Each structure stands twice: as C-alpha cells, then as structure tokens.
C-alpha cells in the first residue's frame, strides 16, 4: 500500500480502457460516456 509496493491490478474493474488501441481523445470520450451513465 506504500509508494514502494508493487502495482496490483483490480480483479474486477468497473471500466477498462485499452490505451494501446485508442487515442487519448477516444479514451477520454469512453470515460466521460461511462461517467455520464453512472
């Protein structure tokens, strides 16, 4: 849980953004769409 601890990916995230396939603008649009539906 500290800054030196390894990253642990969530087991069941609410949203997944594939940044290898999307531009920053497309990723932001997906996040905004998700938030507006929540």
Long-range contacts (C-beta under 8 A, 24 or more apart in sequence): none
